[in-house]
Structure formats: C-alpha cells, structure tokens
Amino acid sequence: MQYNTAKEHLTMPEYGRNVQTMINHAISLSDKKKQQECVDAIIAFMGQMNPHLRDVKEFTHKLWAHLHIMSNFKLNVESPYPKPEIEKLAEKPDPMKYPGNNIKFSYYGSTIPTMIETALTLKGMEKEIITGMIANQMKKSYILFNESSVDNNIIRLHLNQLSNGSLELASDFEFIRSASVRSEGANNSKKNNGKKKPFKKNNKKPN
C-alpha cells in the first residue's frame, strides 16, 4: 500500500492528489493544442467541485491562479488572466472547501465520484480527457490499495457502475500499465523507507 507520506508534497492539498496528477499530466504534454484542451478541462473540473462559488467575484480568476501555482508555473497556455506573481506565493491561498461524497468503492477514495460528476457535465474532448484520467486514476488506486494487478475490463465495469452507465471509454483506450504503477509505488516506498531513523542513545549501564 502506498501511504501519503511516500508521495510528493501537495502545494494545495485541498484540491486533492487527483487534481495534482491531472496538472502533472498536462505539463507532460508536448502538443500545445492537447495541452490547452487538457488545462481547460482541469479548470472546468476545479470549478465544478465548487458550484456554490461560481457567482463569487473573481472565482474563475482564483482557479487559474491556483492552477499556475500547482503547476509550479510550468504551464504556458492561453489564460484569461495573467500568471500570479511568484513573490506572492508566500501568501497562503484561501482554502477551497468541497462537499463530502458517498464512497461506493472505498479504495477509489472520495475524489473519484466528484470527478465523475464533473465529467458528466462536460462535452466533447474535455469529457473524453477527464474520463480517461479518471479511468487511469482508478486503476492506480485499485493496484496500490489491493497490491495486485487488475484487468482493465474491471476498471471499465467500475467506471460504468460509478457513473450509472453514463461514462464510457473508447474501445482502443490505452490504460496505464500495471507494472508502471507498481514500480512507482515501490520507488516511493524505498524513498520513504530510506530515510534515516534518529539515533537513540542507550542510557543503560553495563552489568
């Protein structure tokens, strides 16, 4: 099992690890068009997680600012707002509060249902991108929790059940490889286990 202590630090933990994973994926895209589409989908997802704040002044501006911060300013995409100044990073951003969710499959966590709800509100390429990200995140969560491989059809089935049959992957959709997930989990565990333990002085006197 992969514990949070073995994972990378989250700049803004209130958004959850799945959003950070999505942003990291966007950074890795070399195709500018696909990267822009991916970022737009992420912004839409972040906004859908807080529908009660949509009418709040400058809410969208805040989402874009948080996106740039979480990407460590590595995303050069079209945005309706300028990037926030790095000097202002010392100011802690206002936390974003998310509603709780009923978890049908505990090993998928509470964020997956929220991502699915968001995907259902999207269309076209944005919906396709988010659905693919959801599927791969589900596979990673399943493998790391159960410490075993999983057939891709199981993930397809669970996605279908969690979305009440509303989300489907293309027949040729390429899942992340199980070996890659296990390797990532093993590397993170080694990093965590490799930390030196504090030296404890033995105060017992010899007999």
MOVENWO-V127879 format. One record per residue. N is the residue number from 1. PSI is psi in whole degrees, 0 to 359 (NA if undefined). Layout:
n psi
N PSI
N PSI
//
This chain:
n psi
1 143
2 120
3 156
4 331
5 341
6 358
7 166
8 152
9 137
10 122
11 319
12 84
13 339
14 342
15 344
16 161
17 331
18 320
19 319
20 321
21 319
22 318
23 318
24 322
25 317
26 320
27 325
28 346
29 126
30 335
31 114
32 324
33 314
34 323
35 318
36 317
37 321
38 315
39 318
40 323
41 321
42 316
43 318
44 319
45 314
46 321
47 321
48 337
49 344
50 59
51 333
52 350
53 5
54 329
55 359
56 136
57 133
58 23
59 312
60 322
61 319
62 321
63 315
64 321
65 316
66 323
67 313
68 321
69 315
70 337
71 2
72 33
73 28
74 356
75 119
76 82
77 168
78 129
79 144
80 354
81 152
82 158
83 145
84 153
85 135
86 327
87 335
88 0
89 338
90 337
91 120
92 125
93 152
94 133
95 149
96 125
97 131
98 145
99 154
100 163
101 150
102 128
103 119
104 321
105 106
106 326
107 350
108 351
109 181
110 347
111 327
112 312
113 324
114 319
115 321
116 317
117 321
118 315
119 326
120 341
121 352
122 169
123 163
124 223
125 322
126 316
127 320
128 318
129 310
130 320
131 319
132 319
133 321
134 313
135 314
136 324
137 324
138 318
139 317
140 315
141 319
142 311
143 315
144 329
145 313
146 350
147 42
148 160
149 167
150 140
151 137
152 331
153 333
154 317
155 319
156 317
157 314
158 321
159 319
160 319
161 316
162 331
163 8
164 39
165 10
166 344
167 130
168 147
169 152
170 150
171 333
172 16
173 134
174 114
175 157
176 143
177 140
178 322
179 324
180 321
181 314
182 322
183 318
184 317
185 320
186 318
187 319
188 324
189 320
190 318
191 320
192 318
193 340
194 353
195 136
196 137
197 145
198 140
199 129
200 123
201 132
202 109
203 1
204 135
205 143
206 145
207 NA
//
